Amino acid sequence: MADWAIWVVVAGALLVGELFTLDLTLVMFSLAALVGAAVALLGVDAAWQIAGFVVAAGGLGLGLRPVARRHLQRTPELRTGTDALVGERALVLERVDGEGGRVKIKGEVWSARSYPTTTVLEVGSEGRVLRIDGATAIVHRFEI
């Protein structure tokens, strides 16, 4: 059997092994085996084929694998409940100051306090939700 064919068979076996581990290690070795096959197609001896495999495996393992893992493990930020209201615009329905008031956030009416407490938001103005404290929205003056 030709050297390049052996490298392709090894690459295929490593890919099958990757399906069981899902660690992205064997796929890097598989790609490196394909580099070994490409070197074999150039007609050089086995020492250069192995050197190509080792260099490619090291480069892929140290360079590409961390980037690939980072992209696969990152999950989209999903805010739910009151966390989803932070940063939203709040329309003032009743005067809001440090003591209290009422705002409409995403169609719902919330009790609210201003931040800083010396700030006063008049009816019809807009504020931005800083946080939700219990059932009270803490809002500050919205400036564009």
C-alpha positions in Angstrom: 0.0 0.0 0.0 1.3 3.5 -0.8 2.5 5.7 2.0 -0.2 8.4 1.3 -2.9 5.8 1.5 -1.7 4.7 4.9 -1.8 8.3 6.1 -5.4 8.7 4.8 -6.5 5.5 6.6 -4.9 6.8 9.8 -6.7 10.1 9.4 -10.0 8.4 8.9 -9.5 6.2 12.0 -8.6 9.3 14.0 -11.8 11.0 12.8 -13.8 8.0 13.9 -12.1 8.2 17.3 -13.0 11.9 17.6 -16.6 11.0 17.2 -16.4 9.1 20.5 -14.3 11.7 22.5 -15.5 15.0 21.1 -12.4 16.6 22.6 -11.0 18.2 19.4 -7.7 16.4 20.0 -8.0 13.5 17.6 -9.4 15.8 14.8 -6.2 17.8 15.0 -4.1 14.6 14.7 -6.3 13.6 11.8 -5.7 16.8 10.0 -2.0 16.4 10.7 -2.1 12.9 9.2 -3.6 14.4 6.0 -0.5 16.7 6.0 1.6 13.6 6.2 -0.3 12.2 3.2 0.3 15.3 1.2 4.0 15.1 2.0 4.0 11.4 0.9 2.4 12.4 -2.4 5.4 14.6 -3.0 7.4 11.5 -3.0 9.7 12.1 0.0 10.8 9.4 2.4 9.0 8.4 5.7 11.2 10.6 7.9 10.0 13.8 6.2 6.4 12.5 6.3 6.6 12.0 10.0 8.2 15.4 10.5 5.4 17.0 8.5 2.9 15.1 10.7 4.6 16.2 14.0 4.9 19.8 12.9 1.3 20.0 11.8 0.0 18.2 14.9 1.9 20.6 17.1 0.7 23.7 15.2 -2.9 22.6 15.0 -3.0 21.4 18.7 -1.4 24.6 20.0 -2.9 27.1 17.5 -6.2 26.0 16.2 -7.6 23.7 19.0 -7.8 26.5 21.7 -9.6 28.8 19.3 -12.0 26.1 18.2 -12.8 25.1 21.8 -13.5 28.7 22.8 -16.0 29.0 20.0 -17.7 25.7 20.8 -18.0 26.4 24.5 -19.3 29.9 24.3 -23.0 30.1 25.0 -25.2 33.1 24.1 -26.1 35.3 27.0 -29.7 34.7 27.8 -31.3 37.1 30.3 -34.6 36.1 31.7 -37.0 37.4 34.3 -36.1 40.7 35.9 -32.5 40.5 34.6 -34.0 41.0 31.1 -35.4 44.4 32.1 -32.0 45.9 33.1 -31.0 48.5 30.5 -34.6 48.9 29.1 -36.3 52.2 28.7 -38.9 53.1 31.3 -41.7 55.6 30.5 -42.6 57.7 33.6 -46.3 57.4 34.4 -46.2 59.1 37.9 -43.4 61.4 39.1 -40.4 59.3 40.1 -38.0 60.4 42.8 -35.9 58.8 45.5 -39.1 57.9 47.4 -41.1 56.2 44.6 -43.2 56.6 41.5 -44.5 54.5 38.6 -43.0 53.6 35.2 -44.0 51.5 32.3 -41.3 49.0 31.2 -42.0 46.8 28.1 -45.8 47.3 28.5 -45.9 46.5 32.3 -46.4 49.1 35.1 -43.7 49.0 37.8 -43.2 50.9 41.0 -39.9 52.8 40.7 -37.3 54.9 42.5 -34.8 57.2 41.0 -31.0 56.9 41.1 -29.4 58.9 42.4 -32.2 59.6 44.9 -31.9 63.3 44.3 -33.0 62.9 40.7 -36.6 63.6 39.7 -38.2 62.2 36.6 -41.4 63.9 35.5 -44.4 62.4 33.9 -43.8 61.6 30.2 -40.0 61.5 30.5 -38.0 58.4 29.9 -35.5 56.7 32.2 -33.3 53.7 31.9 -33.6 50.7 34.3 -30.4 50.2 36.3 -31.6 47.2 38.3 -34.7 45.6 39.8 -34.9 45.7 43.6 -37.6 43.3 44.7 -40.6 44.6 42.8 -39.3 48.1 42.3 -37.4 49.3 39.3 -34.4 51.5 40.0 -34.2 54.0 37.1 -32.0 56.9 36.1 -32.5 59.8 33.7 -32.3 58.6 30.1 -30.0 60.8 28.0 -29.4 60.1 24.3 
